[in-house]
């Protein structure tokens, strides 16, 4: 097992990064993910019999999606000098840079780290980027949600010095990661290493929470406030919903567990799953409970079958009641503080596009980014904004970007600059279908991709819009439509009202129906292999049925 024999994520990656090859071996493909890197090849450029067009994608770690303007300008420079002149927003509120050659990886990584960015733990079998509502509201619940997200990001952070040894030659970065400036790192370290004697902490001097084996599979955490489901709360391994007392202090949190989107075609033992309610914990034991959940997955997750290694399968096998008792066994006092879920208001979805007041006299502007791809006029506009105003940015889980902390005196200048680059600031100009849609990058770079997603999604949105018009449904109507090029489900298509999941080449998809507009229930598979030419024939009767049977905006299946 490469990660177990790697000396805590070092070897043979260090040796292979020093050789002249343009790729890394299979043993290192998994290791480099822990460092934020993915090996890819450009299938559009493949030539039969020739070496693949290897390149690397780097994914940033950005708790709560926050990105200072100085970091953004560094990423923009890198994308122009070493990448494919685009930046990609992810569904976990971070940036990806594509098309980095192996020979340039080290200088690119160093530039990101010295600018206050992070990569370590953005991928791999560990806790990945922790997300929170992107809106920078100053109301206490939102402030606490962002803070908890950053604490969890560091509580579950990789501790091995492998990243510094490999990319920084063992030296410290010139700039501390931007999110750490908001944390008491001594207190976080204490939270991480405190051993309650119940098995949360393992006897490992390097990785007290992970050990040499790390986790069985990737692990995702999201934090939000009651009622705000802008983060797809039920799709995470752990979903945290924070509550504040009248003074604005963290009072406690509801926890949901066992969500996850990935599955494999024709393997019924793999499936998408929405999280179950675990219970409510007071603030004093929140991190004890989170460590207990991580330990339960670390010790009891399936390490024998990787396709069944996510925590959702452990929760499914044990049932939520059995899993709750397992978690309690790792907690202080046997988990006596874990209580039934606290009542919450109904969930709603917000994409936070357009202008919004933050609550501190300043505003933020949500900008639509089609399928998360920052390129062309939008890329030029965002760089101009960063250079001129240096406003912080926030990446959203819907692959959009927020420009934050804008004083009222500068809003007109911001709008003028954007419009001079042809970038619309009013979301009402968008087709609602496109506004709600998401697609993953898929072909030509993503290795698991079976077919297209990002490159064809605009065309599919237009085809669906035309079909809706044909059956007499207003152009103002919309629903959540998502597409992926494979069944891994990176854009969370299994929670969509209409999901396209790549199942064959040349735009052949599974069609999923019946998720909710607030992303609170799983969709179900409708048809398995729908070709590009069959889309209208398959969907027209669905839309006719929707028109005749719907109640309000919600689809009735």
N, C-alpha and C positions, 0 to 999 in steps of 0.2 A: 504494500500500500504506500504510494509515493509520499503522501503527507505525513505518515507515521515515521518513515525513514528519512525525512528531509532535514533533520536537525532544526526543527521548528521553522519550516518554510524556506530553508536556504538552498539545499542541494537536491538535485544537480542544477538548479536554476542559475546559481551564481556562475558555475562553469560554462553553461550554455550561453549565458548572456555575454561571455567574454570571447566566444568563438566567432568565426567568420560566416557561419550559416545565416540565412535570412529567415529561419524558422526555429522553433524549439521542438523538442521531442514530445511524444505522447505523455511521458512521465511529468513533463514540465507544464503541459497545457493546464492541468488542474492547479498546480502550484502558483502559476503566474496570476490566476484569478484572485487569489488572496491579496495580491499586490495591485489589484485593480485593472489587470490587463487581460484581454481576450485575443487569442490568435485567430485570424480570419484569412480568407483569400477571396479575391475578387473574381467571382464566377463569370462575370461579363467579359473578363480578359483572359479566360483560360484558353490554352491552345493544346490540342490533343498531343500527348507525348512530351510536352514541355513541363517544366517545374511550375507548380501552382504559384499564383501571384500573392505570395504571403504578405501580410501586413497585420498591424495590431490596432485594436480599439482600446482606449483607456476610459474607464468610468470613474467619476469622482465620488468621494464620500462627502456628503453635504447635509448634515443633520438639519432637519426642518427646512431644507431647500435653500438656505440663505447663501448668498454670493455677493461679497463686496465688489464694487466697481473695479478695483485694482486687480482682483482675481479674474474678473471677466475679461479685462483687456489682455491679460496674459493668455487666457484660453483662446481668445480671438487671434492673437499673434501666432500662437502655436498652430492653430488650424490653418492659417494662411501659409506659414513657412514649412510645416512638416506634415499637415493633414490634407484633407480633400476640400479645403476652403469652406467647410460647413461645420456647425456645431449641432449636436442632437440632444434635445431635452428628453429625459426618461420619464417613465411612469412612476418612478420612485424619487422624483424631485431632485434630480441631479443632471449634470452634463456628461455627455460622451463625446470623445474626439476620435474620429475614424481615420484610417489609412496612414498610421504611423509606421515607418519602417523600423525593423529591429535595430538597425545601426543608430537610429536617432532616439530610441526609447529612453536611454539614461538621461540625456540632456533635457528631454521633454519632461520627464518625471521630476527632475531637479527644479526646473522652472516652475512647475505647478506647486511643489512643496515650498519653495522659497517665497512664493506669492501668497502663502497662507492657505493653500488648498490641501486636500487629502485624497489619498487613493487606497491606502491600506485598509482592508476589510470592506471595500466597496463590493466585493464579490467573494466567492469561495464558500467553504462549509463553515460559516460563522454568521454572526448577526450582521446583516447588511445595513444599508443606509436607513436610518430611522426617520420616518416622515411625520409631518404635522400639518394642520391647515396652513395654507400658504399666506392667507391674509394677515398682514401685520397689525391686527387690531391691538389696541392697548388695554382692552378690557381684561380683567384678571384671569378668566379661564383660558383665553388665548395665550396670554403671557406664560401661564403655568404649563400649558400644553407644549409650547416651544421649549421651555426650560427642561421639562421632563424628557422630551425627545433628545435633547443634547446630553443630559445625564445618562440616559440609557445607552446612547451611542458610545459613550466612554466607559460606562459600566461593563459593557459587553465587547469592548475594543480588544483587538489582538495586542498581546504584550511582548511577544518575541521581538528582538532587535533586528530581525532578518531584513525588514524593509530598509532601515538605515544602513545596515551592512552592505546591502546589494546596490542601492540606488544613490546613497549619500556617502559612501565609503566610510561608514561608521560615524560620521559627524552629525551634529544636530542641524536642523533646518534653520535658516536665517530668520524665519518668521513663524511664530506659533500658529497652528491651525486656527482659522478665524473663529470657530465656534467655542474653542477652549477659553477664549477671553471672557466668556460669560459664566465660567464655571470655577468652583473651588476644586482644583484638581486633587489636592490632598484629601479632601472629603470624599471625592469620587473614588480615589484609590482605596480609602478606608472601607467604603461600601463594598468594593469589589473583593477585597482580601479578607474581610471579617468572616471568620469561620464559626458558624453556629453549632457545629458538631453533628449536623444532620446530613452531611454529604454534599452540600452545595459546592464547597471548595475542595478541589482534589489535591493530593500531595504532590504538587508540581511547582517548582520554584519559578518556572518561566510563564506558564499559562495556568493561573489558579482556577479559572472557570472552565477552560477547554481541555487542558491536558494535551499530550502529544497527538491524540487522535482527532482533536477538534470536534466538530459536530458531525452527525451522520450526513447532513445535507444543509443547504442554505436555510437561513432563519430570518424572518422578516417581522419587524415591529412597527406599528403605527400608533400615533397618539392624537386624540382629538377632544373636542368638547361636546357635551350633550347636544344633540340635534344637528350637528355639522358633520355630514358624511361626505365631505369633499375628498376624503382619503380612502374610500372603499374599505371601511373599518373591518368588514367581515372577511377580507381576503388575506389577513395577516396570520402569522403564527401566534402572535400576541397583539391584540388590540386593546389600547388603554384609553378609557374615557374619563377625563379628570373632572373633579368637583371642587369648587372653592367655597370657603366660609365667607361670611359677610365682610370680613376684613380683606378679602382677596387672597388669602393664603390657601395653599393646597390642603384640602380636607380629606381627600381620598380618591379612589378610582374604581370604576367598574372594569372588569377584565373579561375579554372574550378570547378564546383560544381555538386553534386547530383549523384556521383558514388556509387556503392555498389553491392556486389555479392550475398548476402543471399536471399534465396527464400524458398518456401514450396511446396512440391509435391502436385499436384492436387488442388492448390489454385491459380487460374489465377490472382487474385488480388495481388499476390506477384511475383516479378521478379527481375532478375539481370538487372543492368542498368549502362551504361557508362556515365561519367560526361559530362555536357554541358559547353560551354564557358560562363563565367560570364562577364569578361572584364579585363582591365588593370588598375592598380592603381599605382601611384608614391609611392616611399618608405615612404614619410612622412605620408601617410594615410593607409599604408598596415595593420597595426594592428587594426586600426579603422574599416577597412573593414572586417577583420577576426572576430572581436568581433561582428560586425553586423550580419554576417552569423550565428554565433553560437546563437545569440539572436533570430534570425528568426526561427531557428529550435527549440530552447527552448520554445518559446511562441506559435508557430504555428504547430509544429510537432504533429502527431497523438498520443495522450496519451490514447485513448479509445481502440485501437486495436493494440496490441504490434507487430503483424506481419506486420503492416503497419506504424511502428513508425520511421523508418530510414528517414533521410532527403531526400533521393532519391525520396520517395513517395510524399513529399511536393513539390519538384521541378517538379515532373511529374504532379501533380494535378494542380499546378498554371501555368505551362509552364515556360520556362526559362525567358521570358520577364516579366511575372508577378512576378516571384521570384526576379528578378533583381530590380524591383521597391520596393519590400518589403525590400530587403537589403538596398537600398538607404534610405528608411525611417528611418533606425536605424543609418545612418552614419552622420558625421559632414556635414553641409551645404547641407543636403538632397542628399548626394552622388554625388555631382557635379564633384568630382574628378574621379569617375568611368567611364573610357573611353572604347572604343572598344578594342578588343584584339590586341596586338602588333604582328607583323609578326614573325614567328619562322621558323627555318629550319626543314626539315623532321625528324621524330623521328627514333631513332635506339635503338636496345637492346644490352646491354653488360652485361655479367656475371662476368667479371673481373677475370677470372681464369688465372693461370699462373703468370709470372713475369711482372710487369709494373713499370715504373719510376714514382715517385710521383711529380717530378719537383723541388725538393730541394736537389738533390744529393743522396737521398735514394730511396728505391724501396719497393713495397709491393708484396706479393705472395698470389694469390687466390687459396684456396684449395677446391676441390670438396668434398661435404658431401652428400652421397646418402640419399635423402629424409630428410636431416637435422639431422639425428640421429648420434650423436658423441658417438662412442663405440669402444671397442676392440683396435686394433693397432692404429687407428687414435686418440683415446682418450689418449692413452699412449704417443703418439708422441706430441700432443698439450700440454700435461702437462710438458713433458720434455723441449719443447721449452719455455714455460712460466717460468719454474724454471731456465733455463740456460741463457736465453737472456732477458726475461721480455719485449718482444715486445708487443705493444698494438695490440688488435684484433678488427675487425669490423665484425658484423653479417650482411649478405646481405639479401635482400628480396627474393632471390632464394634459401634460406636455406643453403648457403655456408658460409665460413669464410675467412677473409683476415688477413694475418700477415703483419703488417705495420711497417714503419720506419726502414727498414732493410738497414744498410750501405752496400755498395758494397763489402767491405772487409769481410763481414760475410755471404754473400749469399751462398757460397759453404758449409760452416758449417751448415747452415740451411737445405740445400738440403741433405747433408750427414746424418744429424740427422733424417730427415723425412724418407729417403730411408732405413735407418737402422731399422725402424719400419715397413717397407713395404708400406709406403705411397707415392704414385706417385705425383710428382710436375708438370709434363708436361700434360696439358689437352688433348693433341692430342691422348693420349692412351685411352680416353673415347669414347664409342660409342656416336655420336652426339645426338641420341635420348635420351639416359640416361642423358647426360649433360643438355639437355633442359627440362627434366621432373621434375615434383614435385608431391608429394602426402602428404596428411595430415596424422596425427597419426591414426585416426579412431579406429577400434577395436584393443585391447580389452578395452581401458580405456576411450575413449571419450564418454560421455553420449548420444549425439545425433546420434552417428554413427549407421548406418543401416547395413553396411557391411565393408569389408576390404578396405584399401587403401595402407598405407605405406608397409605393409608386403607382398603385392602381386604386387606392382608396378614394381619391377625388372623383375618379370616373364612376366608381360604384355608388358613391353618394348621389351623383347626378342621375344615374340610372334609377336609383330608388326614388328620387324626387320625381322624375318623369312618370314612373309607375304610379306613385301616389296621386299625381295629377290626373292620370288616366282614369283611376277609379273614383275620382271626385273628392279627394282629401286635400284640404287647404294647404297652401304653401307655407302657412304659419305653423303647421303641425310638425312635431318632431318626436324622435325617440332616440334612445342611446344605441348607437351602432358602433361596433368595434370589430377589428380584423387583425388576425395574426397569420404569419406564414407557416406556422407549425403548431402543434397542440400544447406547447409549453405555456401559452396563455399570458405573455408578458403585458399585453394591454387589457387584461382581465375580461376577455370576451364572454366568459361563462357567467358574468354578472350582467351582461348587456341585454337589452330588449331584443336586439337582432345582432347575432354574432356570426362572423365568418372565420372559420378555423381551417387553415391550410391542411388539405388531406391528399393532395396529388399535384403533379406539375401542371403548368399552363392554366393557372387560376382555377383549380378544383378545390372546393371547400366543403367542410361540414357546415351546416346551417343550424344555429342554436336560437331558440326563441324563449321568451317568457321571463327574462330578468326584469327588474323593476327600475323605474326612472330614478329611484333613490339608492339603487345598488344594495338592496337589502335581501335579495333572494337569488338563488341560482337559476339560470336558464336550464332548458333541457334540450337534448339533441333532437332535431326535427328530421333532417335528411343528412345522409353520410357523405356522398360524393356528388356535389352539384357542380357541373362545369360552368365555365364562363358563359357559354351560349344558353344555358338553362335558367339563368338567374330570374329573368322576367317570368318565365313560365311557372317557376316554383313559387315566387313571391306574390304574384298577382292574386291568387285565391286567398292567400294569407291576409293581404291588405283589404280585400273585399270583406272577409270575415271580421276583421278588426273594425272596419267602418260600421258594420251592421250590429256588432255585439259590444262595442267598447262602452266603458263607463268613464266619463271625463277623459283625462289624458291617458289613463292607465290601460294597458292592453289586457283584455280578458281572454285567457287561453283555456 
